[in-house]
Amino acid sequence: MKSTIVLAYSGGFASSVAIHWLAESYGAEVVTLTLDVGQGQDVGELRGRAMSLGAVRAHGIDARDELARRFLPVSPGGGLLGAGLDPRIDELPRPLVARRLVEVAALEGARTVAHGGVDASLDDCIHAIDPSLTVVAPAREWRLSADELASYARARGVPARGPAEAACRVDQNLWGRMVSWPDGAAPPAAVQQRGRAARAEQARIDIHFEQGVPVSVNGVPMAPAELVESLGLIAGWHGIGRIEMDGGGRRVVYDAPAAVVLRAALASGADEGGIVRLALLNGEYTVLAPDAANLRV
């Protein structure tokens, strides 16, 4: 009887190749797990892609509200941005992915889980929950040159990446997007700031807090994921939340508009409760004082 491996499947190149590699290298049945964390891809389509590549079953879970609740700020220095400016967009879903992998492995009777990453951060999250599970990261193990990997992928129906695509990394979820590329290379199209044509018009946002947690935007009560998406859309269209950094020989651009405006609102004194109004215009924001909240401009 074949063993079962549960693979965290993003739909990207590495995890797509991993379906074939795990089945061939371990003689195992591969079951995939895809979480909807607001990455802008249809989970149903990704499940279908996994099945077409050889997965025997494909699970999909909507984890957007869970991700939003986990990082909603409850103090000016808390939440997603903390005391610094680095939103770590790429790291946020890892604990959720780890926990759900462990749960699906138990459901499937699997003792091995896998993922498409190359570092050990997800391994550590998984082992913190269940130290007995074996974690396999094919991209750390397949030891193929770029050309060999491209040939392996094409032979199995996985489109190979071009050099520019391979060098550029994009991570996106409910809280925003991270794009990184090598120093000295031309910035990829993915780093173009959104909403340039729409930012000439000022926007106002009223955020209602209860016990330090945002519960409504412009008078409309919202679930956590809906609230983050709404703030991200409005603030992002007005150029808020772009953070640029250098690190490790790469350029990194974050786009985290909801996190930026939430921290600004909390810093104005809404850490217990109340409504904070912000004005957004041309990439800048202003927290309006209570006595200015009813002014019309």
C-alpha positions in Angstrom: 0.0 0.0 0.0 1.4 3.4 -0.9 2.1 6.0 1.7 0.5 9.4 1.6 2.3 12.8 1.6 0.3 16.0 2.2 1.8 18.9 0.1 1.2 22.6 0.8 0.3 23.6 -2.7 0.5 27.3 -3.8 0.0 26.6 -7.5 3.5 28.0 -8.3 6.3 26.3 -10.2 8.1 24.6 -7.3 5.0 23.1 -5.6 3.7 22.0 -9.1 6.9 20.2 -9.9 6.9 18.8 -6.3 3.7 16.8 -7.0 5.5 14.7 -9.6 8.8 14.6 -7.8 7.2 13.3 -4.5 5.2 10.7 -6.3 8.2 9.4 -8.3 10.8 9.7 -5.6 8.8 8.4 -2.6 6.3 6.1 -4.5 3.6 8.0 -2.6 0.2 9.3 -3.2 0.2 13.1 -3.1 -2.6 15.0 -1.4 -2.5 18.7 -1.7 -3.6 21.5 0.6 -4.2 25.0 -0.7 -5.2 27.9 1.7 -7.0 31.0 0.5 -5.1 33.7 2.4 -6.1 36.5 0.0 -3.4 35.8 -2.6 -5.8 36.7 -5.5 -6.0 33.2 -7.0 -9.1 31.1 -7.1 -8.6 28.1 -4.8 -11.0 26.0 -6.8 -8.8 26.5 -9.9 -5.7 25.7 -7.9 -7.3 22.4 -6.7 -8.1 21.5 -10.3 -4.5 22.3 -11.3 -3.2 20.0 -8.6 -5.4 17.2 -9.6 -4.4 17.6 -13.3 -0.8 17.3 -12.2 -1.3 14.0 -10.4 -2.6 14.8 -6.9 -5.0 12.1 -5.7 -7.0 14.5 -3.6 -6.9 18.3 -3.3 -8.1 20.2 -0.2 -8.9 23.9 -0.2 -9.6 26.1 2.9 -10.6 29.7 3.2 -8.3 31.1 5.8 -8.7 34.8 5.2 -10.6 35.7 8.3 -8.2 33.7 10.4 -5.2 35.5 9.0 -6.9 38.9 9.4 -7.8 38.2 13.1 -4.4 37.0 13.9 -2.8 40.3 12.9 -5.4 42.8 13.7 -3.7 45.4 15.9 -4.7 45.9 19.5 -2.1 48.5 20.4 -0.1 51.2 18.5 3.0 48.9 18.5 1.2 45.6 18.0 -0.3 43.8 15.1 1.3 43.4 11.7 3.8 46.2 11.7 4.8 46.0 15.3 7.3 48.6 16.4 9.1 48.6 13.0 8.3 49.1 9.4 8.9 45.7 7.9 5.5 44.0 7.4 7.0 40.5 6.7 4.1 39.7 4.3 5.8 36.5 3.2 6.0 35.1 6.8 2.4 35.8 7.9 0.6 32.7 6.7 3.3 30.2 7.8 1.7 29.3 11.2 -1.7 28.8 9.6 -0.2 26.7 6.8 1.6 24.6 9.3 -1.4 24.0 11.5 -3.7 23.1 8.6 -1.0 20.8 7.2 -0.9 18.9 10.5 -4.7 18.7 10.6 -5.0 17.4 7.0 -2.2 14.9 7.6 -4.2 13.6 10.5 -7.3 13.4 8.4 -5.5 11.6 5.6 -3.5 9.3 7.9 -0.3 10.7 6.6 3.0 10.8 8.5 4.8 13.0 6.0 4.1 16.6 4.9 5.8 18.6 2.2 6.1 22.2 0.9 7.7 24.1 -2.0 10.0 26.3 0.0 13.8 26.1 0.5 14.3 27.4 4.0 13.4 25.7 7.3 10.9 28.2 8.7 7.8 26.2 7.8 9.5 23.0 8.9 10.0 24.6 12.4 6.3 25.7 12.5 5.2 22.2 11.7 7.5 20.5 14.2 6.3 22.9 16.9 2.8 21.5 16.5 3.7 17.8 15.8 7.3 16.8 16.2 6.6 13.3 15.0 5.8 14.4 11.4 8.4 14.1 8.7 8.8 17.2 6.6 10.0 17.1 3.0 11.0 20.1 1.0 11.6 18.9 -2.6 13.2 22.2 -3.7 16.0 21.5 -1.2 16.5 18.0 -2.3 16.0 17.5 -6.0 19.6 18.7 -6.8 18.9 19.6 -10.4 20.5 22.3 -12.4 18.2 25.1 -13.7 18.2 23.5 -17.2 17.6 20.0 -15.8 14.7 21.2 -13.7 13.1 23.0 -16.6 13.3 19.8 -18.7 11.9 17.8 -15.9 9.0 20.2 -15.5 8.2 20.4 -19.2 8.2 16.6 -19.5 5.5 16.5 -16.9 3.3 19.4 -18.2 4.6 22.1 -15.8 5.5 25.3 -17.7 9.1 26.3 -17.0 9.9 29.8 -15.6 12.0 32.3 -17.6 15.1 33.7 -16.0 13.4 37.0 -15.0 10.5 35.2 -13.5 12.8 32.9 -11.5 14.8 35.8 -10.1 11.7 37.8 -9.0 9.8 36.6 -6.0 6.3 37.7 -5.3 4.4 36.9 -2.1 0.8 38.1 -1.7 -1.9 37.7 0.9 -4.8 39.5 2.5 -2.4 42.0 4.2 -0.5 43.0 1.2 2.2 42.1 -1.2 6.0 41.6 -1.2 8.1 41.8 -4.3 11.9 41.2 -4.3 14.5 41.1 -7.1 18.3 41.1 -7.4 20.2 44.4 -6.8 21.2 45.9 -10.2 18.4 44.2 -12.1 15.5 46.2 -13.6 12.5 46.5 -11.3 9.8 44.0 -12.4 6.4 45.1 -13.5 5.0 43.8 -10.3 6.4 46.7 -8.3 4.6 49.4 -10.1 2.5 51.3 -7.5 -1.2 50.8 -8.0 -3.7 53.5 -8.3 -1.6 56.2 -9.8 -4.5 57.7 -11.8 -6.9 57.6 -8.9 -4.8 59.3 -6.2 -5.5 62.9 -7.1 -8.9 62.7 -5.3 -8.9 62.8 -1.5 -10.5 60.0 0.5 -11.8 59.9 4.0 -11.8 56.8 6.1 -13.7 56.4 9.5 -12.4 53.4 11.4 -14.4 52.4 14.5 -12.5 50.5 17.2 -13.8 48.5 20.1 -11.2 47.5 22.8 -8.4 48.3 20.3 -9.8 46.1 17.5 -11.3 47.7 14.3 -14.9 46.6 13.7 -16.2 48.9 11.0 -15.2 51.2 8.2 -17.2 54.2 7.2 -20.0 53.0 9.5 -20.3 49.6 7.9 -19.6 46.7 10.3 -17.3 44.1 8.7 -15.8 40.7 9.4 -12.0 40.8 9.8 -11.1 39.8 6.3 -13.6 42.1 4.7 -12.4 45.0 6.9 -8.7 44.5 5.9 -9.6 44.1 2.2 -11.7 47.3 2.3 -9.0 49.4 4.0 -6.4 47.9 1.7 -8.4 48.8 -1.4 -9.1 52.4 -0.3 -5.7 53.2 1.1 -3.9 51.4 -1.7 -5.7 53.3 -4.4 -4.4 56.5 -2.7 -0.8 55.3 -2.6 -0.6 54.4 1.1 1.5 51.6 2.4 4.5 51.3 0.1 7.7 50.4 1.9 11.0 49.9 0.1 14.0 48.2 1.6 17.4 46.7 0.8 18.6 43.4 2.1 20.8 40.4 1.3 21.7 41.7 -2.2 18.1 42.1 -3.1 15.6 45.0 -3.4 12.4 44.5 -1.6 9.1 46.4 -1.9 6.2 45.9 0.4 2.7 47.1 -0.2 0.7 47.0 3.1 -1.8 49.8 3.1 -4.3 48.4 5.6 -1.6 47.8 8.2 -0.2 51.3 7.8 -3.5 53.1 8.2 -4.6 50.9 11.1 -1.4 51.6 13.0 -1.8 55.3 12.3 -5.3 55.2 13.7 -4.3 53.4 16.8 -1.4 55.8 17.4 -3.9 58.7 17.5 -5.5 57.3 20.7 -8.1 54.8 19.6 -6.4 51.9 21.5 -9.5 51.5 23.7 -12.3 52.5 21.4 -13.9 55.2 19.3 -13.8 56.4 15.8 -10.8 57.8 14.0 -11.0 59.6 10.7 -8.1 59.7 8.3 -7.6 61.7 5.1 -5.7 60.1 2.3 -4.2 62.0 -0.7 -1.2 61.4 -3.0 0.5 58.8 -1.0 0.1 60.6 2.4 -2.3 60.3 5.2 -3.4 62.6 8.0 -5.2 61.6 11.2 -7.9 64.3 11.8 -8.5 65.5 15.3 -12.0 64.9 16.8 -13.0 68.5 16.4 -12.1 68.4 12.7 -14.0 65.2 12.0 -17.1 67.0 10.8 -15.3 69.6 8.6 -16.2 69.3 4.9 -13.5 70.1 2.3 
